[in-house]
Every structure is written in structure tokens, then in C-alpha cells.
């Protein structure tokens, strides 16, 4: 429980950012979403480093994952429909290394790729949380992973299921950032200030089904296919790396006279 607490507290900020439309009011224009997102990522990083969950080798691994995902995102912003290969390493990293590491892998991948590609905008803080939660979901599923050197089909299928679900979840979360400003006032799909939560949820559900469900299906299916095709070797490699990064200091017993 203590390992999940830091990322849970950080996620509360993201939940509030996404929930504003369903609480009857839009997100205030002066809300420092960028500051909140960066503070959460930085705070979680410092907590993990301070509790010695992250050392220089783990930080190097995070940097490598962010660099690979940045290259993939710049080379292929979107694949078929909503599919993007950047989710694969985030899923695998979270599954092997846990929720906090998974969140940092997803969040840093989005932040670094946005910086490298010049795609900075008000949507990036939301992407940081949404993709970070992909790693969190994989980390939660990783609690049931097999404690073996070589991952089995159970691990691959479990992670593929997480990838499928999170493909839709990420799409729905990011749709909120388009739904409020673009479809504002639409009588059957849009949002208006003061709208009660059930009506807002109904309108958003209609909006999602009509505009995004098919698109997000490609993302979910792509996640599944990548995990099924490449998950076993990548999980195995990360598992071996995790074993090297994890060690226990044991006090030496002094020999008697």
C-alpha cells in the first residue's frame, strides 16, 4: 500500500483536472495545469529518489524509455486510426517495475516528446496524466505477475488486456479536452456551465460513441497486437534488468574469537 500511495496522491490532481466539466463548471482559464502537472511529476520523482526506489540506473532506464518513445512519436505521430506505438514500453515498464515507475515512464515520454516535437500546448498536461495512468494500470496488474525469470503467456495476456482497456480509457480522457471547448452548447452532445453530472455524462457518452469509439478501437487493438508480438521478450529483458537493479544490503556477521 505504501508503494501505491505517492502515485495515488499525484493522480488526485489529474482526476480533478479531468472532472471539472462533470462538476458543473468549466476549468477556470487561470488554472495552472502546466504547473500542477510538472509539480506532480517532479514531486513523485523526488519521493521515489528519496526513498531509494530510483537510483542512477533506474533514472537512466526512464530516460531511455522516454527517448525511444519520443523517436517513435516523432517518426509516427499516429498509426492506423488512434494507434500509437508509444504505449507499449510504458505498459511493459509499469508491469515489471510497478505503478510509480510506470507513471513516470508514461509522463516523461509525453513531456519529452512534446518538447522535442514542438507540440507544446494546453493539452500536454492532460496527456501527461492520461499516459502516466497507462503505466499505473500496468503496475497494478503486475502485482499478479509470475515471479519467474521468463514471463509466461499468462503475463502477456494479462498485459494485453490492460493495453486494450487503457486504449479506450486514454481516448476517453483526452476527448474531454476537446468536448468542452469544441462542442460547447450543442443541445445533444455538448456541455454548458451548470450542467448537472448525469446530463454531462450522458452528453459525453453520446459524443464519445459518435466521434471516438471506432478511432480508439484501433489504439486498443494495436496495444494488444504489440504486447502479443513483442511482450514476452521485452518483459523478460526488463525482468532481468530489474533483478540487477534490486539488491539487498545484508550486515556481515563478525566471526567470534
C-alpha positions as CSV (number, residue, x, y, z in Angstrom):
1,X,0.0,0.0,0.0
2,X,2.8,2.4,0.8
3,X,4.3,1.9,-2.6
4,X,1.0,3.0,-4.3
5,X,0.3,6.0,-2.0
6,X,2.6,8.5,-3.7
7,X,1.3,7.9,-7.2
8,X,-2.2,7.8,-5.8
9,X,-1.8,11.3,-4.3
10,X,-0.3,12.6,-7.5
11,X,-3.2,11.1,-9.5
12,X,-5.7,13.0,-7.5
13,X,-4.6,16.3,-9.2
14,X,-5.1,14.7,-12.6
15,X,-8.5,13.4,-11.6
16,X,-9.6,16.9,-10.6
17,X,-8.4,18.3,-13.9
18,X,-10.5,15.8,-15.9
19,X,-13.6,16.0,-13.6
20,X,-14.3,19.8,-13.9
21,X,-17.0,19.5,-16.7
22,X,-18.9,16.9,-14.7
23,X,-18.9,19.1,-11.5
24,X,-21.0,21.8,-13.2
25,X,-18.3,24.3,-14.2
26,X,-15.5,24.6,-16.7
27,X,-11.9,24.6,-15.8
28,X,-11.0,28.2,-14.9
29,X,-8.9,29.9,-17.5
30,X,-6.2,30.8,-15.0
31,X,-5.8,27.2,-13.7
32,X,-2.0,26.4,-13.8
33,X,-2.4,23.0,-15.4
34,X,1.2,23.0,-16.6
35,X,2.5,23.9,-13.1
36,X,0.4,21.2,-11.5
37,X,1.4,18.5,-13.9
38,X,5.1,19.3,-13.7
39,X,5.0,19.6,-9.9
40,X,3.3,16.2,-9.7
41,X,5.8,14.5,-11.9
42,X,8.7,16.3,-10.2
43,X,7.3,15.5,-6.7
44,X,6.8,11.8,-7.5
45,X,10.3,11.6,-8.9
46,X,11.8,13.2,-5.8
47,X,9.8,10.9,-3.5
48,X,11.0,7.8,-5.4
49,X,14.6,9.0,-5.4
50,X,14.4,10.0,-1.7
51,X,13.1,6.6,-0.7
52,X,15.8,4.9,-2.8
53,X,13.3,3.4,-5.2
54,X,15.1,5.2,-8.1
55,X,18.8,5.2,-8.4
56,X,21.0,6.4,-11.3
57,X,20.5,3.2,-13.2
58,X,16.7,3.4,-12.9
59,X,16.8,7.0,-13.9
60,X,18.9,6.1,-17.0
61,X,16.2,3.5,-17.9
62,X,13.5,6.1,-17.6
63,X,15.5,8.4,-19.9
64,X,15.9,5.5,-22.4
65,X,12.2,4.7,-22.4
66,X,11.3,8.4,-22.9
67,X,13.9,8.7,-25.7
68,X,12.6,5.7,-27.5
69,X,9.0,6.8,-27.2
70,X,10.0,10.3,-28.4
71,X,11.6,8.8,-31.5
72,X,8.6,6.7,-32.2
73,X,6.2,9.5,-31.7
74,X,8.2,11.9,-34.0
75,X,8.5,9.2,-36.6
76,X,4.9,8.1,-36.4
77,X,2.6,10.6,-34.6
78,X,-0.4,8.3,-35.1
79,X,-0.6,5.0,-36.8
80,X,-3.8,3.4,-38.2
81,X,-6.7,5.2,-36.5
82,X,-5.7,6.1,-33.0
83,X,-2.9,3.6,-32.7
84,X,0.5,4.8,-31.4
85,X,3.4,2.5,-30.5
86,X,4.4,4.7,-27.6
87,X,2.1,2.9,-25.2
88,X,4.0,-0.5,-25.5
89,X,7.1,0.4,-23.4
90,X,5.0,2.2,-20.8
91,X,2.9,-0.9,-20.4
92,X,5.9,-3.2,-20.1
93,X,7.8,-0.9,-17.7
94,X,4.8,-0.5,-15.4
95,X,4.1,-4.2,-15.4
96,X,7.7,-5.1,-14.3
97,X,8.8,-2.1,-12.2
98,X,5.5,-1.0,-10.6
99,X,3.0,1.8,-10.5
100,X,5.3,4.8,-9.7
101,X,7.9,3.8,-12.3
102,X,5.1,3.2,-14.8
103,X,3.6,6.6,-14.2
104,X,6.9,8.3,-14.6
105,X,7.7,6.4,-17.8
106,X,4.4,7.5,-19.4
107,X,4.5,11.0,-18.1
108,X,8.1,11.6,-19.2
109,X,7.5,10.1,-22.6
110,X,4.8,12.6,-23.3
111,X,6.7,15.5,-21.8
112,X,9.9,14.8,-23.6
113,X,8.2,14.0,-27.0
114,X,6.2,17.3,-26.7
115,X,9.4,19.3,-26.1
116,X,11.3,17.6,-28.9
117,X,8.5,17.9,-31.4
118,X,7.5,21.4,-30.5
119,X,4.0,20.3,-29.8
120,X,3.7,22.2,-26.5
121,X,0.1,23.3,-25.7
122,X,-2.6,23.2,-23.0
123,X,-3.4,19.6,-23.9
124,X,0.1,18.3,-22.8
125,X,-0.6,18.3,-19.0
126,X,-3.7,16.1,-19.7
127,X,-1.6,13.8,-21.9
128,X,1.0,13.5,-19.1
129,X,-1.6,12.2,-16.7
130,X,-3.5,10.0,-19.2
131,X,-0.4,8.2,-20.5
132,X,1.1,8.1,-17.0
133,X,-2.0,6.2,-15.8
134,X,-1.3,3.6,-18.5
135,X,1.8,2.7,-16.6
136,X,-0.1,2.8,-13.3
137,X,-2.7,0.3,-14.6
138,X,0.1,-2.0,-15.8
139,X,1.8,-1.7,-12.5
140,X,-1.3,-2.7,-10.6
141,X,-1.7,-5.7,-12.9
142,X,1.9,-6.5,-12.3
143,X,1.1,-7.4,-8.7
144,X,-0.2,-10.7,-10.2
145,X,2.7,-11.4,-12.5
146,X,4.6,-14.6,-12.3
147,X,7.8,-14.3,-10.2
148,X,9.9,-16.1,-12.8
149,X,12.8,-15.3,-15.0
150,X,10.9,-15.9,-18.2
151,X,7.4,-14.4,-18.5
152,X,4.6,-16.8,-19.5
153,X,1.6,-16.4,-21.6
154,X,-0.4,-15.5,-18.5
155,X,1.7,-12.4,-18.1
156,X,1.4,-11.5,-21.8
157,X,-2.3,-12.0,-21.9
158,X,-2.9,-10.0,-18.7
159,X,-0.8,-7.1,-20.1
160,X,-2.6,-7.3,-23.4
161,X,-5.9,-6.9,-21.6
162,X,-4.6,-3.9,-19.7
163,X,-3.4,-2.4,-23.0
164,X,-6.9,-2.9,-24.6
165,X,-8.7,-1.3,-21.7
166,X,-6.3,1.6,-21.4
167,X,-6.5,2.2,-25.2
168,X,-10.2,3.2,-24.6
169,X,-9.5,5.0,-21.3
170,X,-6.8,7.3,-22.7
171,X,-9.0,8.1,-25.7
172,X,-12.0,9.0,-23.5
173,X,-9.9,11.1,-21.1
174,X,-8.3,13.1,-23.9
175,X,-11.7,13.6,-25.6
176,X,-12.8,15.6,-22.6
177,X,-10.3,18.3,-23.5
178,X,-12.0,18.6,-27.0
179,X,-15.6,18.0,-25.9
180,X,-15.9,21.0,-23.6
181,X,-14.5,23.8,-25.8
182,X,-15.4,22.5,-29.3
183,X,-18.9,21.1,-28.7
184,X,-19.9,23.6,-26.1
185,X,-23.6,24.4,-26.3
186,X,-24.5,21.6,-28.7
187,X,-28.1,20.5,-27.5
188,X,-27.5,16.8,-27.6
189,X,-23.7,16.3,-27.4
190,X,-22.2,19.5,-25.9
191,X,-21.6,20.9,-22.5
192,X,-22.8,24.0,-20.7
193,X,-21.8,25.6,-17.4
194,X,-24.1,24.5,-14.6
195,X,-25.0,21.2,-16.3
196,X,-25.7,18.5,-13.8
197,X,-23.4,15.5,-13.7
198,X,-25.9,12.9,-15.1
199,X,-26.7,15.1,-18.1
200,X,-23.0,15.9,-18.7
201,X,-22.1,12.2,-18.6
202,X,-25.0,11.3,-21.0
203,X,-23.9,14.0,-23.4
204,X,-20.2,12.9,-23.2
205,X,-21.2,9.3,-23.7
206,X,-23.1,10.2,-26.9
207,X,-20.1,12.3,-28.1
208,X,-17.7,9.5,-27.4
209,X,-19.7,6.9,-29.1
210,X,-20.3,9.0,-32.2
211,X,-16.8,10.5,-32.6
212,X,-14.2,8.4,-31.0
213,X,-15.2,4.8,-30.2
214,X,-14.1,3.4,-33.6
215,X,-10.9,5.5,-33.6
216,X,-9.9,4.3,-30.1
217,X,-10.6,0.7,-31.1
218,X,-7.5,0.9,-33.4
219,X,-5.5,2.1,-30.4
220,X,-6.7,-0.7,-28.2
221,X,-6.2,-3.4,-30.9
222,X,-2.7,-2.0,-31.6
223,X,-1.8,-2.2,-28.0
224,X,-2.9,-5.8,-27.9
225,X,-1.1,-6.8,-31.0
226,X,2.2,-5.2,-29.9
227,X,2.0,-6.9,-26.5
228,X,1.2,-10.3,-28.0
229,X,4.0,-10.0,-30.6
230,X,6.8,-8.4,-28.5
231,X,5.6,-8.6,-24.9
232,X,7.4,-11.8,-23.9
233,X,11.0,-10.8,-24.9
234,X,10.6,-7.2,-23.6
235,X,9.1,-8.3,-20.3
236,X,11.9,-10.9,-20.0
237,X,14.6,-8.3,-20.6
238,X,13.1,-5.8,-18.2
239,X,12.7,-8.5,-15.6
240,X,16.4,-9.4,-15.8
241,X,17.3,-5.7,-15.6
242,X,15.0,-5.3,-12.6
243,X,16.8,-8.2,-10.9
244,X,20.1,-6.4,-11.4
245,X,18.7,-3.1,-10.2
246,X,17.3,-4.7,-7.0
247,X,19.7,-5.7,-4.3
248,X,19.6,-6.1,-0.5
249,X,22.3,-5.0,1.9
250,X,22.9,-7.7,4.5
251,X,25.0,-7.0,7.6
252,X,28.1,-9.2,7.8
253,X,28.3,-11.3,11.0
254,X,31.6,-10.9,12.7
255,X,33.4,-14.1,13.5
256,X,33.8,-14.9,17.1
257,X,37.2,-15.1,18.9
